[in-house]
C-alpha cells in the first residue's frame, strides 16, 4: 500500500487525529525501530524504511497511538 493510502486509512479510522499528530506518532515509532525495537509485522526491517514500517504498523493497528484510540471498536 502507498504511503498516502496508509495515511488516509489511519486518519479515516481515527477522526480525532490530524496529520501532524500522526507524523509525531510515526516519528516516535521510527525512532524505536532505529534503536532496535522489533517489527510487529512479518516483514524484514532491512527491506523497508523505518518510517514506512512505522506507518504500516500504525495502519494495521499493531501500534496504538495513545490519546487517539477509539474505544467503541
Secondary structure as UniProt FT lines:
FT   HELIX           3..13
FT   TURN            15..16
FT   HELIX           19..34
FT   TURN            35..36
FT   HELIX           45..47
FT   HELIX           50..59
FT   TURN            60..61
FT   TURN            66..67
FT   TURN            71..72
//
